[in-house]
Amino acid sequence: MLETAVKYKKAFDLLEISDAKYVKELSKDKGTGVPISKDLDFANTVPPFLRIFYDVTMRMFGSSYVTYNIYMNEVFSIGRKIRLLSEHNDASIKSIGISMKSNYDKYWGNVNGIKVLLLIVVVLDTTCKLGYVNYFLDYFFEVDGEALKTKLSTSSKSIYREYEGSEEGSQSMRESQPEEYDNDIHGMSFYKKSNGQRIDPKFELDKYLAEECELYFVEFDILNWWKVNSTRFSILSSVAREVLAIPVSTVASESAFNTRGRCWILIVVILHVR
């Protein structure tokens, strides 16, 4: 609506001259009068701010039911754009940006208020991994981000060890099966275990993080990637299968912008629900 109004700036000027009822209608009661040049100039600065939330809404609340990793990606994206706007050279844009940044920081400015699982799922996004998360923790929190980075690393390893224990339990059950069910044809795994050697000298988590990130594109199918690579990362794929499948939201995008006063839902989900 604002973008359309700005396009018809000259039409508003001509209407004020040619139609007295137009001026009277907008000036009566508590009306503020016809839009002047300053009003339309201000209206021209607002859409870029609203566009940030509109684009996020369309990506997060679409019918494709995006995976959980996209949540913090969008939080980082919003925070970066708001920060850039709060440092803008234009005073009016900077003023709006500073106000938005203040509200953003209420929800995402405190390192103690961020749930580590939201960060772990981004680490499991093979287009991002740990480097992406650590970069934005430094970007937003600077010195305070170090504690959160340490917590993220520790929590990731704890989850891995928990699932590794479950995997080893399953392996023990398989080993108790008769010989004909043994897939280790030449007994290599049996030999290494009997000598106290790890079958894989490197943890899956270390191997995964050491590999190059996949090329980023918006429609990347992260669940399919983990399915294809489940033989290489059997433990991590089990983690990914459970945490990435958590739905970001059950709210349809139409509910964020309908005519029944529910447009607040976007702000609630992006800036409040954690």
Backbone torsions as a table, in degrees:
resi	resn	phi	psi	omega
1	MET	NA	-42.4	179.8
2	LEU	-67.1	-41.0	179.1
3	GLU	-62.8	-38.6	177.9
4	THR	-67.5	-41.9	-179.3
5	ALA	-60.9	-41.3	-179.1
6	VAL	-64.3	-37.4	179.8
7	LYS	-63.3	-29.3	-177.7
8	TYR	-100.2	30.3	-179.7
9	LYS	-56.8	-46.6	-179.6
10	LYS	-65.7	-33.3	179.1
11	ALA	-65.4	-38.8	177.0
12	PHE	-62.4	-40.8	-180.0
13	ASP	-63.6	-43.6	-179.6
14	LEU	-69.7	-35.9	-179.7
15	LEU	-65.5	-36.0	178.5
16	GLU	-63.6	-33.7	-179.1
17	ILE	-78.9	-39.5	-171.0
18	SER	-95.0	-16.5	-174.8
19	ASP	-129.8	102.9	-178.9
20	ALA	-67.9	-31.9	-179.9
21	LYS	-64.8	-32.8	179.1
22	TYR	-62.2	-44.8	179.3
23	VAL	-67.1	-42.4	-178.2
24	LYS	-64.8	-41.7	-177.2
25	GLU	-65.0	-40.5	-177.8
26	LEU	-80.5	-13.2	-176.8
27	SER	-100.9	-13.4	-175.9
28	LYS	-76.2	164.6	-179.9
29	ASP	52.9	-122.9	-178.1
30	LYS	-101.6	19.4	179.8
31	GLY	-64.5	155.2	-178.5
32	THR	-99.1	3.7	179.5
33	GLY	91.5	178.7	-178.3
34	VAL	-70.0	149.8	179.2
35	PRO	-66.5	129.4	178.2
36	ILE	-99.0	175.8	-176.5
37	SER	-56.5	-38.4	-179.6
38	LYS	-64.0	-38.7	179.1
39	ASP	-63.4	-44.1	-178.5
40	LEU	-70.8	-32.5	176.0
41	ASP	-65.1	-40.0	178.0
42	PHE	-66.8	-41.3	178.8
43	ALA	-60.7	-28.4	-179.4
44	ASN	-72.3	-23.2	-179.4
45	THR	-87.5	-16.5	-174.9
46	VAL	-77.7	-43.0	-176.6
47	PRO	-50.7	-40.8	178.6
48	PRO	-57.8	-33.8	177.8
49	PHE	-70.6	-44.0	179.7
50	LEU	-68.8	-31.7	-179.3
51	ARG	-60.6	-34.7	178.5
52	ILE	-55.8	-48.1	-176.6
53	PHE	-77.5	-32.3	178.0
54	TYR	-63.9	-47.7	-179.1
55	ASP	-61.9	-41.0	178.7
56	VAL	-64.3	-41.7	179.4
57	THR	-59.0	-45.6	-178.2
58	MET	-66.2	-31.9	179.5
59	ARG	-78.1	-35.9	-172.3
60	MET	-92.1	-28.4	-173.3
61	PHE	-112.4	21.0	178.6
62	GLY	-75.5	176.0	-176.7
63	SER	-76.2	-6.5	-178.4
64	SER	-78.7	-10.1	179.2
65	TYR	51.4	72.7	-174.1
66	VAL	-63.8	157.4	-177.6
67	THR	-77.2	164.8	-169.4
68	TYR	-64.5	-25.3	-177.0
69	ASN	-65.1	-23.3	-176.5
70	ILE	-69.6	-20.2	-175.7
71	TYR	-58.2	-58.7	-177.8
72	MET	-70.4	-27.6	174.2
73	ASN	-57.6	-43.2	-179.4
74	GLU	-72.8	-35.6	176.7
75	VAL	-61.9	-45.0	177.1
76	PHE	-62.2	-41.5	-178.1
77	SER	-63.3	-46.0	178.9
78	ILE	-62.3	-45.5	-179.1
79	GLY	-60.8	-41.6	-180.0
80	ARG	-65.4	-43.5	-178.4
81	LYS	-67.5	-40.6	178.6
82	ILE	-65.1	-39.7	178.9
83	ARG	-62.8	-41.3	178.1
84	LEU	-64.1	-40.3	179.5
85	LEU	-68.4	-33.2	179.5
86	SER	-72.1	-12.2	177.6
87	GLU	-109.6	15.9	-175.9
88	HIS	-69.1	152.7	179.8
89	ASN	-73.2	-28.8	179.0
90	ASP	-75.3	125.5	-174.7
91	ALA	-62.6	-40.7	-177.7
92	SER	-68.6	-40.7	177.7
93	ILE	-67.0	-41.8	179.3
94	LYS	-61.5	-39.3	-180.0
95	SER	-62.6	-45.1	178.8
96	ILE	-65.7	-41.3	-179.9
97	GLY	-61.8	-41.7	179.3
98	ILE	-64.0	-41.2	178.8
99	SER	-63.9	-42.3	179.2
100	MET	-67.2	-38.0	-179.7
101	LYS	-65.0	-36.5	178.2
102	SER	-61.2	-43.7	178.7
103	ASN	-69.0	-39.4	178.9
104	TYR	-61.6	-43.4	-177.5
105	ASP	-66.7	-23.0	177.8
106	LYS	-61.7	-33.7	-176.1
107	TYR	-101.3	-31.8	-173.0
108	TRP	-125.3	11.5	-179.0
109	GLY	-94.0	-5.3	-178.0
110	ASN	-110.6	117.4	-177.2
111	VAL	-62.4	-28.7	-179.0
112	ASN	-74.3	-14.4	-178.2
113	GLY	-95.5	-1.4	-177.7
114	ILE	-92.5	127.3	179.0
115	LYS	-76.8	126.1	-175.0
116	VAL	-63.5	-31.9	-179.7
117	LEU	-59.4	-33.3	177.5
118	LEU	-63.0	-29.6	178.4
119	LEU	-83.7	-36.2	-179.2
120	ILE	-61.4	-39.9	-178.9
121	VAL	-66.1	-28.3	175.6
122	VAL	-72.0	-35.6	175.4
123	VAL	-61.0	-34.1	179.5
124	LEU	-78.7	-4.5	172.6
125	ASP	-83.2	111.7	-171.9
126	THR	-70.2	-7.1	173.1
127	THR	-88.7	-10.3	-176.7
128	CYS	-117.9	-63.9	-178.2
129	LYS	61.3	-163.9	-171.6
130	LEU	-68.8	-35.8	-177.6
131	GLY	-60.8	-41.0	179.6
132	TYR	-62.8	-46.7	-178.3
133	VAL	-64.7	-46.9	-178.9
134	ASN	-61.3	-36.3	179.3
135	TYR	-60.5	-47.2	-177.6
136	PHE	-75.1	-26.4	173.6
137	LEU	-66.1	-38.9	175.3
138	ASP	-68.1	-39.0	-177.2
139	TYR	-63.4	-42.7	-175.5
140	PHE	-90.3	-34.4	-171.1
141	PHE	-114.0	-15.2	179.4
142	GLU	53.9	-116.6	-175.4
143	VAL	-62.8	-41.8	-178.1
144	ASP	-65.2	-20.4	-179.0
145	GLY	-69.9	-20.5	-178.4
146	GLU	-62.8	-40.8	179.5
147	ALA	-64.2	-39.6	179.8
148	LEU	-70.2	-35.6	177.0
149	LYS	-64.3	-41.1	177.9
150	THR	-65.3	-42.0	179.0
151	LYS	-64.0	-39.2	178.7
152	LEU	-62.9	-45.2	-179.9
153	SER	-62.9	-45.6	-179.4
154	THR	-64.5	-43.7	-178.4
155	SER	-66.8	-38.4	178.9
156	SER	-61.7	-42.9	179.8
157	LYS	-68.8	-35.2	179.6
158	SER	-65.7	-44.2	178.5
159	ILE	-63.4	-41.8	178.9
160	TYR	-59.9	-45.8	-179.0
161	ARG	-64.3	-35.7	178.9
162	GLU	-63.7	-45.9	179.3
163	TYR	-72.2	-31.1	177.1
164	GLU	-63.7	-39.5	177.2
165	GLY	-62.9	-39.8	178.1
166	SER	-65.4	-40.0	179.7
167	GLU	-65.2	-41.3	179.8
168	GLU	-67.1	-33.9	176.3
169	GLY	-63.4	-41.6	178.0
170	SER	-65.8	-38.2	179.2
171	GLN	-63.4	-40.1	179.8
172	SER	-62.9	-38.6	178.8
173	MET	-65.0	-39.0	178.9
174	ARG	-66.8	-36.7	-178.9
175	GLU	-68.4	-23.2	-179.9
176	SER	-79.4	-7.0	179.1
177	GLN	-73.2	158.9	178.0
178	PRO	-58.0	161.9	-175.0
179	GLU	-55.6	-35.2	-175.2
180	GLU	-66.6	-15.5	179.2
181	TYR	-95.3	2.4	-177.7
182	ASP	-80.3	118.9	179.5
183	ASN	-83.9	-8.7	179.8
184	ASP	-84.2	81.3	-169.5
185	ILE	-56.5	-45.8	-174.8
186	HIS	-97.7	7.2	175.3
187	GLY	70.9	21.5	-177.6
188	MET	-66.7	-44.0	179.0
189	SER	-63.4	-41.7	178.9
190	PHE	-60.9	-42.0	-179.8
191	TYR	-63.6	-46.9	-177.1
192	LYS	-65.7	-39.8	179.7
193	LYS	-66.6	-37.0	180.0
194	SER	-66.6	-23.6	178.4
195	ASN	-99.7	10.4	177.7
196	GLY	73.3	19.4	179.8
197	GLN	-94.7	147.2	173.4
198	ARG	-77.7	142.1	176.5
199	ILE	-62.6	-40.1	176.8
200	ASP	-119.1	116.3	-175.7
201	PRO	-68.1	-6.8	-177.3
202	LYS	-127.7	134.7	178.0
203	PHE	-58.3	146.3	176.4
204	GLU	-56.5	-41.1	-178.1
205	LEU	-61.2	-42.8	179.0
206	ASP	-65.2	-43.3	179.4
207	LYS	-62.0	-44.4	-178.8
208	TYR	-61.0	-46.5	-177.8
209	LEU	-70.4	-26.7	-178.5
210	ALA	-76.7	-22.5	-179.3
211	GLU	-75.0	154.6	178.3
212	GLU	-65.5	147.2	176.7
213	CYS	-68.9	150.3	173.2
214	GLU	-69.9	154.6	177.4
215	LEU	-63.3	135.2	-176.5
216	TYR	-83.4	132.6	166.1
217	PHE	-151.4	151.0	-168.7
218	VAL	-58.5	-37.9	-174.4
219	GLU	-91.7	21.2	-179.1
220	PHE	-61.6	128.9	-178.0
221	ASP	-91.8	91.8	-175.3
222	ILE	-68.5	-35.2	179.9
223	LEU	-67.0	-38.2	177.7
224	ASN	-67.3	-35.9	178.7
225	TRP	-60.6	-45.4	-179.6
226	TRP	-68.7	-31.8	176.7
227	LYS	-65.6	-45.6	-179.7
228	VAL	-65.0	-36.5	-175.5
229	ASN	-98.8	15.2	-177.8
230	SER	-66.0	-25.8	178.0
231	THR	-72.6	-30.1	177.8
232	ARG	-82.1	-34.2	-177.6
233	PHE	-126.9	70.7	-174.8
234	SER	-64.4	-38.5	-178.5
235	ILE	-75.2	-49.7	-179.3
236	LEU	-63.6	-34.4	179.0
237	SER	-65.0	-31.6	175.6
238	SER	-66.8	-40.3	176.1
239	VAL	-63.5	-49.0	-177.2
240	ALA	-60.9	-40.4	-178.6
241	ARG	-59.4	-34.9	-176.5
242	GLU	-86.3	-43.0	-173.1
243	VAL	-85.6	-33.3	-179.6
244	LEU	-72.0	-25.7	-177.6
245	ALA	-78.1	-5.5	176.6
246	ILE	-65.0	123.9	-178.5
247	PRO	-66.7	138.7	177.6
248	VAL	-63.7	-42.7	179.1
249	SER	-161.8	153.2	174.1
250	THR	-101.8	9.3	-178.9
251	VAL	-91.0	128.2	177.3
252	ALA	-74.1	151.5	-177.3
253	SER	-60.7	-31.5	-179.3
254	GLU	-62.2	-29.0	-178.3
255	SER	-70.5	-19.1	-179.5
256	ALA	-81.3	-20.7	-175.6
257	PHE	-133.6	41.5	178.2
258	ASN	-93.1	-172.5	-174.0
259	THR	-102.4	17.3	-177.2
260	ARG	-110.6	26.1	174.0
261	GLY	75.0	26.6	-177.7
262	ARG	-109.9	19.8	-178.8
263	CYS	-68.1	-10.9	177.2
264	TRP	-69.0	-15.8	-172.7
265	ILE	-60.5	-34.5	-179.4
266	LEU	-62.4	-47.7	-179.0
267	ILE	-63.8	-39.3	-179.5
268	VAL	-60.9	-46.8	-175.0
269	VAL	-72.9	-44.1	-176.1
270	ILE	-74.0	-42.9	-171.4
271	LEU	-104.7	-10.8	-173.2
272	HIS	-120.2	-52.7	-175.5
273	VAL	-69.6	123.8	-179.5
274	ARG	-132.8	NA	NA
